[in-house]
Amino acid sequence: MSDMIFITDLQMDAEVTISCRLHDRTADFKAKVSRVSDTFICLDIPKVDGKALTFDGVSTSITGLANDGILYKFSDCVIGLFKGVYVVKCVKAGKKVNRRGSFRIGISVVASMIRNGDDPINVYVKDVSATGCAITTNKPLSVGEEICVKFTDMGMSLVMIGRIVRMEEHEDKNVYGIQFVKQPPNIENYINIKQRDILRKKRS
């Protein structure tokens, strides 16, 4: 008997997270398992601005609880709309997910960064989640130091104070992973608004 978990092993009525990527943009949003068969599942996916979503040409993964009570992520899912019902198929086995992790949304926003009382410098916020963000800059930074990143987007101003926990080289810039010292009070609202905006642009 195989120990692998497939998307048809998701729990009935479970809430799942759909993660979509189109070019350099990402969005995560919630749905609910409404049916499980031997070869596919069906999802209840909320409409955006009163319109049903389409997933043609979008790289999609789904994260949810399987029947063994463990959280899994299923990649390269195919989601089709058939007679008003979203049908999902995925041939790949799921991978266990660390529940402590947070879903990230790609944003590519110019921000102002302050460190150790220095003058502000411009950086790019590459992605953001409820627990942290990633920035890119030519400025050398050190793992462990605390910084403040500020930006305005979608009519919202965010002030994010965090500690650098990792650094990766990417082309001619460094990408720094930031873990928030304290969650910004409006970060989850911003993420929800940004997700809807990305989905609207995908349809246009």
Secondary structure, DSSP 8 states (H G I E B T S, - for coil): ------GGGB-TT-EEEEEEEETTEEEEEEEEEEEE-SS-EEEE---BTTB----TT-EEEEEEEBTTS-EEEE-S-EEEEETTEEEEE--S--EE--TT----EEEEEEEEEE-TT---EEEEEEEE-SSEEEEEESS---TT-EEEEEEEETTEEEEEEEEEEEEEEETTEEEEEEEESS--TTHHHHHHHHHHHHHHHHH-
